[in-house]
Structures are given as C-alpha cells and as structure tokens.
Amino acid sequence: MTVQNSATIDASVREKSMLFQPLKIGELELQHRVIQAPMTRSRGVPLNSESTPENPNRAWYPGDLMVNFYGQRATKGGLIISEGMPPSLESNGMPGVSGLWLPEQEAGWKRVVDAIHEKGGYVFGQIWHAGRTTIPQMTGSPTLCPSATVWDCPTETYMHPPVGSTERVRIADHPPIEMTVPHIKKTIQDYVTLAKKAREIGFDGLEVHAGNGYLPEQFLSTNINKRTDEYGGSIEKNCTFTLELMDELSKAIGEEHLGVRLTPFGMMGQARSEKRIEIWSHLCENLAKRHPNLGYVHFIEPRYEQAISYEDKDKYLASQGLTGVTLEPFRKLLGSIPVICAGGFNNKTAWGVIESGKYDGLVFGRPFVSNPDFVHRLRNGIPLSPPDPSRFFGPFPDDNAIGYCDYPTAEEKMPEVVETPEEWPQIKTVFQ
C-alpha cells in the first residue's frame, strides 16, 4: 500500500505554508491556522452514577478524561473549538455530553480550559442546542422546534436507547412542540447565561452552533420552520432567531469573542431548506452589518457531509439545482470577518487552500482524534495514525479512555502501517 501524507509534500512547501502563519481572531493572535474542530465525543462523567429508568441521569460534567483529551491536543497559539455545550437540560441532544448550566459542569470545564491554557493554547466553547434532534427520554421535557414538524422518516431511530432499555426509539414517535415566543426569548437568554459563565471561567470566546440541523438552523430551514410570525415565513424572518441570538450574545460578551458555525448546504437533521442561497446570504450580509468585529464565521465545505460520500452529496446538490456551489458569495458578504472552514481536510488536501484566498483558517476533526500531536505531524510531514470509528461516540460502559486519550504521539510510537485519510471509514450517523 502506498502511504500518502504530508511527508509527500515538499518540505519547503510545508515550511512556507500559510497554515503556520499567524491569524488574528478577535483579540487573539493565533500562531498557526490549524484549528481543532468541535467534536462530540460524549465522554462526560454522569452527575447521577446510579442512573435507573425511574431516576435516569440527564446531566454530565467534564472529568479527568476530558481534561486529558483537550490538554493532549493543545498547542502554543493554536485554537481549539470545544465540543458542543448545551445551555440547558432541555437542549441536550446526546448522553455523555457535558453542558454548562450546573456548578459541577462549570468546575469541570474550568479544568479543561486551564489545561489548554497551560499549553499556551486558546479555546472557544461551542454552544449547542439540539432542538428537534433529541427525544423527551433524553431531556425529561418535550422536544423543541420552531414548528411542530414531525421527523419525516418513520423508521429512523434515536442513536441511544433510553435508560433501562436495549431498544432504540423511533424519532417520529416523539414529535416536537412549537416554541412559543416567550420560550424563544428564554432560550436566547439560556445561551447568554452560558456565554457569561464560560467567559468567567476562562473560555477565550464562544461559537454558536447554527449548523448541522440544530436549533438555529431549524429556524433557517424552510422545510422545518413553518411559522408565520416574526420568526418565520420569509427569507428575512427565517433569519430572525439567529440574528437576535447573535445580537444578545454580542451585548453580553463582545462580538470579538464570538463565532458562529454555518452549514448552508448541509443535510444533517433533515435540514433540507429551499432558498438556501437567499437565506444564508441575508444572514451573512446582516452578520457583517451588525457585527463587523465578529471573531469568525465557521463554515463546512458544500460537498462534505459526515454521513455520506462526496458522490452522494453531489447528487443531492444537483437535485436542488446547486451544482458547483461554493462558499465564495458568503465570504464576500462577510467582508473582513475571518472565515474558517471544515470539511474533510487532511494532510494531503490542506496545502495551498489558504493561499488561494478561499479561507483564513482550516478546521480539522478526525485527524485530531487519533493524532494528539496533529499540528506537529502536519508541519513536519510525519504520517498520521488512523482513528477507530467504533470509538468516536461514547459513552462506553467498558472504558471511555479507549479510542479517546490513548492514541500515542509520533515520538511515543511511530505507526507501522498508516492508512490514507481517504481509506478511513465513513461515519454512519445522523447526529454529530
């Protein structure tokens, strides 16, 4: 097998690459542009260790494993975007995810932040509200959505069985309720409360997860948002929730400490909006007008989808009349706001992208999973270790450390056989 990796890239190209040049994000001066993606690994410690069907655990906090995981991957002047943090119990979408609404969670996340800062790194915490992609058994409350839009695949199941059961439940059997305007306002304040706490314990900034089919994108998506009030029914009104949310967060923590993730061509969570170009253009134009000093906007490449191949994504885009779409129009609308992008970048495909002017920084996920020293390997042309996809998403009843904190650095052990990133197995899940 021919190993293809950054070692095949001429050393002079790596040395001169803009990947390893400074980038200003808000008040931060990054020393390189290799950014760690937000990755839901679900390794939190249960608040209630004696979870039962009668008294199920519904909250988790960061423990030693999470502190170790983030500390291993932190680099001097490098940016890590944390896994999504739910701002409330009703917003949580997966077991094992550590939110930030309880004192125990606050203390745990402070340890994570401190571990990153000890290495000289920076961290933006991602705020994540699952919206309609969770179930009542997970949250203990009705599932929320801009509209009471039922999951349109009757056989699709939630990825984890409820506590005390071995059977997954069908998502369509638990339709969401439509959020009232007061509930929308309360939800925005939940985001604000989390952001303030996060800044108090040392997070350098916060990223709003407004993509991948979660709550803000549910408001943006015409197939999910069927409202006819100020929060839906037109291009402008479909953007109201996200823009209002960004306004309130900017007031609370300063726009320079704020980022947002957008997936205008994503399919996750059944986000199959019409008028994608028009809606996300309006959103980006108004983000730039209202928050010109925004820390960054974080996109995902149009052709990349976590659960399907490039070929299948191309077919989907073609069916929507979106063949050949790029993020360039949105980048132009954003003006001077830094644009970072994820989407399957690896040690073969990352070179020359920033030089092309497409993006200001690149966001990597899976390479960081199995290579805690990924930045070092990329810079020096060292082959990558492949990840174990079966250990991507916890929690695991055996040992949560396996496939999480136990990957060696290149100095600890060089891999005997290295798979190319193209051969790494695809993730087959709706939720991420």
Secondary structure, DSSP 8 states (H G I E B T S, - for coil): ----SGGGS-HHHHHH-GGGS-EEETTEEES--EEE--------EESSSS--SSS----EE--HHHHHHHHHH--TT-EEEEEEE-SSGGG--STT-B-SSSHHHHHHHHHHHHHHHHTT-EEEEEE---GGGS-HHHHSS--EESS----S-TT-B-SS--TT-SS--BGGGS--EE--HHHHHHHHHHHHHHHHHHHHTT-SEEEEEE-TTSHHHHHH-TTT----STTSSSHHHHTHHHHHHHHHHHHHH-GGGEEEEE-TT--GGG---SSHHHHHHHHHHHHHHH-TT-SEEEEE-TT--TTS-HHHHHHHHHHTT-TT--SHHHHHHHTTS-EEEESS--TTT-TTTTTTTS-SEEEESHHHHH-TTHHHHHHHT-------GGGSS---SS-TTTTTT----TTT---SS---GGGS-----S--
